[in-house]
Amino acid sequence: MICLCVIAQINLYDMTLNSIVIDSNALQRMDTVKKSNDHNSVNLLAEFSSCIEANEFLLNTDVDLIFLEIEMPKMSGFEFLDILNASNLKVPNIIITSKKTEQAFQSYRYGVVDFLSKPLNQELFDKAIEKAVSKSTATAPIKPKKENQHIFVKSNLKKRKVFIRDIKWIEALGDYVKLITINGSYVILSTMKAFENDLPTGKFLRIHKSYIINLKKIERYNSRFVEIDNFQIPLSRNKKQHLTNALESSS
């Protein structure tokens, strides 16, 4: 009996929900995006400022969870939910984010997972994610985490599709990260931890507090630096052996 319980708990935390954020308020949307990127059970696919944009995205993309604001121009969150429920699309789990707590009762009538009052509280946010994961496992098994072939990033107000194989390295820039690829670089709102969790195991390595590198892009290295495209990336002392082991394993 004990073994069965332990196995179930491990499976729960090894799963991830493909998610999107819909919020017309840029600053509040940014907060939800940051909290989502920092959570191990959330794989944030995209963010939208309107329900209309999000609806088009859902036509071609499998989404498990939506963070949804109610008060938005053109189409409210409730109107969006009415359209979803009337469509042939799979209705994802919904977490409502709103300043108006009086909307909570109506939200639960739609069968949402949770209602979070803004500004978002981290502890309540984490509990809402746990509810979403539990609800998803009860209705249909969530796919285990797998190696994503691509990611979506937002840079200069544009969403871009970046293939994992094209990434050279990731560099920390305060509350942002700089993603360097063979096609150019992008500055995006995220954390190093979020990227480290999402990248394929054994193909990327954090060799410094401010750098994650693609092992296949390494041209040469020594005890102090790793070189990629003639750019020297600092190598922390405590990461030297990790790098050697990783390169031996990937060869």
C-alpha positions in Angstrom: 0.0 0.0 0.0 2.8 2.4 0.9 4.6 1.8 -2.4 1.5 2.5 -4.5 1.0 5.8 -2.8 4.6 6.9 -3.3 4.4 6.0 -7.0 1.2 8.0 -7.5 2.7 11.0 -5.9 5.9 10.9 -8.1 3.8 10.6 -11.3 1.7 13.6 -10.3 4.7 15.9 -9.9 6.4 14.6 -13.1 3.5 15.8 -15.2 3.1 19.2 -16.9 0.2 21.2 -18.2 0.4 23.0 -21.6 -0.9 26.4 -20.7 -1.8 29.9 -22.1 -2.5 33.2 -20.4 -5.3 35.5 -21.5 -5.2 39.0 -20.0 -5.6 42.4 -21.7 -3.7 44.2 -18.9 0.0 43.9 -19.8 1.5 44.3 -16.3 -1.0 41.8 -14.8 -0.4 39.4 -17.6 3.3 39.7 -17.1 2.9 38.7 -13.5 0.9 35.6 -14.4 3.4 34.7 -17.1 6.3 34.9 -14.7 4.6 32.8 -12.1 3.7 30.2 -14.7 7.3 30.1 -16.1 8.6 29.5 -12.6 6.3 26.5 -11.9 7.5 23.0 -12.8 4.1 21.8 -13.7 3.3 24.5 -16.2 4.6 24.6 -19.7 3.6 28.0 -21.0 2.9 27.9 -24.7 1.7 31.5 -25.3 0.2 34.6 -23.9 -2.7 36.7 -25.4 -4.2 40.2 -24.8 -7.6 39.1 -26.1 -9.9 36.1 -26.2 -10.2 36.4 -29.9 -6.5 35.8 -30.5 -6.5 32.9 -28.0 -9.5 31.2 -29.6 -7.6 31.1 -33.0 -4.6 29.5 -31.2 -6.8 26.8 -29.6 -8.1 25.7 -33.0 -4.6 24.3 -33.8 -3.0 23.7 -30.4 -3.7 21.2 -27.6 -3.9 23.2 -24.4 -4.5 21.8 -20.9 -4.9 24.9 -18.8 -5.9 28.6 -19.4 -5.3 31.5 -17.0 -8.2 33.7 -17.9 -9.1 37.3 -17.0 -12.8 38.1 -17.1 -12.9 41.9 -17.7 -11.6 42.4 -21.3 -12.6 44.5 -24.3 -14.5 43.1 -27.3 -15.0 39.7 -25.6 -15.2 39.0 -21.9 -13.9 35.9 -20.3 -17.4 34.6 -19.6 -18.3 35.1 -23.3 -15.2 33.2 -24.2 -16.1 30.3 -22.0 -19.6 30.2 -23.5 -18.0 29.9 -27.0 -15.6 27.2 -25.8 -18.4 25.2 -24.2 -20.6 25.4 -27.3 -17.7 24.3 -29.6 -16.4 20.9 -30.5 -13.0 21.8 -28.9 -11.7 20.1 -25.8 -12.3 22.6 -23.0 -9.1 23.0 -21.0 -9.0 23.5 -17.3 -9.6 27.2 -16.4 -8.1 29.3 -13.7 -9.8 32.7 -13.4 -7.6 35.7 -12.5 -9.5 38.8 -11.6 -9.6 41.8 -9.3 -13.4 41.5 -8.9 -14.0 38.9 -6.2 -17.8 39.2 -6.8 -17.2 37.3 -10.0 -16.0 34.2 -8.2 -19.5 32.7 -7.8 -20.4 33.0 -11.5 -16.9 31.6 -12.4 -17.5 28.4 -10.4 -20.8 27.9 -12.2 -18.6 27.4 -15.3 -16.8 24.6 -13.6 -13.4 26.4 -13.4 -10.6 24.9 -11.4 -10.1 28.0 -9.2 -10.6 31.7 -8.9 -7.5 33.8 -8.0 -7.9 37.4 -6.9 -5.3 39.9 -8.2 -2.7 40.7 -7.3 -1.8 37.0 -7.4 -0.7 35.3 -4.2 2.1 32.8 -4.8 0.9 30.2 -2.3 -2.7 30.3 -3.7 -1.3 30.2 -7.3 0.6 27.0 -6.5 -2.4 25.4 -4.9 -4.5 26.3 -8.0 -2.0 24.5 -10.2 -2.1 21.4 -7.9 -5.9 21.4 -8.3 -5.5 21.6 -12.1 -3.0 18.8 -12.2 -5.2 16.6 -10.0 -8.3 17.3 -12.0 -6.5 16.5 -15.3 -5.2 13.2 -14.0 -8.7 12.3 -12.8 -10.3 12.8 -16.2 -7.4 11.9 -18.6 -3.8 11.0 -18.1 -1.5 13.9 -18.8 1.5 13.2 -21.0 4.7 12.9 -19.1 7.3 15.6 -19.6 9.0 15.1 -22.9 11.7 16.7 -24.9 10.0 19.7 -26.6 11.1 20.1 -30.2 10.3 23.8 -30.0 9.3 26.6 -27.7 7.3 29.8 -28.2 8.9 33.0 -27.0 7.6 36.6 -27.0 10.2 39.3 -27.9 9.4 42.8 -29.0 5.7 42.1 -28.8 5.9 39.3 -31.3 5.5 35.6 -30.6 8.3 33.5 -32.2 8.7 29.7 -32.6 12.2 28.6 -31.7 13.5 25.1 -32.3 15.4 23.6 -29.4 18.2 22.4 -31.7 18.8 26.0 -32.8 19.5 27.3 -29.3 23.2 28.1 -28.7 23.0 29.4 -25.1 20.8 31.2 -22.6 22.1 34.2 -20.7 20.6 35.7 -17.5 19.6 39.4 -17.7 18.0 40.3 -14.3 14.3 39.5 -14.6 14.8 38.6 -18.2 16.8 36.0 -20.2 18.6 36.4 -23.5 18.1 33.5 -25.8 20.9 33.2 -28.4 20.1 31.0 -31.4 21.6 30.4 -34.9 18.9 32.8 -36.3 19.5 35.7 -33.8 18.9 36.5 -30.2 15.7 37.3 -28.2 15.2 39.0 -24.8 12.2 37.6 -23.0 10.6 37.7 -19.6 11.5 34.5 -17.9 14.0 32.9 -15.5 17.0 30.7 -15.8 15.2 28.1 -13.7 12.2 28.0 -16.0 14.4 27.4 -19.1 16.6 24.8 -17.3 13.5 22.8 -16.4 12.0 22.9 -19.9 15.2 22.0 -21.9 16.0 18.4 -22.8 17.9 16.5 -20.2 21.5 15.7 -21.2 21.5 18.2 -24.1 21.8 21.4 -22.2 23.9 22.3 -19.1 24.0 25.2 -16.7 27.7 25.9 -16.5 27.4 29.2 -14.6 24.7 31.0 -12.6 24.1 33.2 -15.6 24.6 30.7 -18.5 23.0 27.6 -19.9 24.6 26.1 -23.0 23.7 23.6 -25.7 26.3 20.9 -25.4 26.3 20.2 -29.1 27.2 23.7 -29.9 30.5 23.7 -28.0 33.6 24.2 -30.2 36.2 24.1 -27.5 36.7 24.6 -23.7 39.2 24.8 -21.0 39.2 25.1 -17.2 37.8 28.7 -17.4 35.7 29.1 -20.5 33.4 27.3 -23.0 33.6 28.6 -26.5 30.6 28.7 -28.9 30.9 30.6 -32.2 34.1 32.3 -30.9 32.2 33.6 -27.9 33.7 32.8 -24.5 31.3 31.7 -21.8 32.5 31.6 -18.2 32.7 28.1 -16.6 32.2 27.9 -12.9 34.7 25.9 -10.9 32.1 23.6 -9.4 30.7 22.9 -12.9 33.9 21.6 -14.5 33.3 18.0 -13.7 29.6 18.3 -14.6 30.6 19.5 -18.0 33.2 16.7 -18.5 30.6 14.1 -17.5 27.9 15.6 -19.7 30.1 15.7 -22.7 31.2 12.1 -22.2 27.6 11.0 -21.8 26.4 12.8 -25.0 29.3 11.6 -27.2 
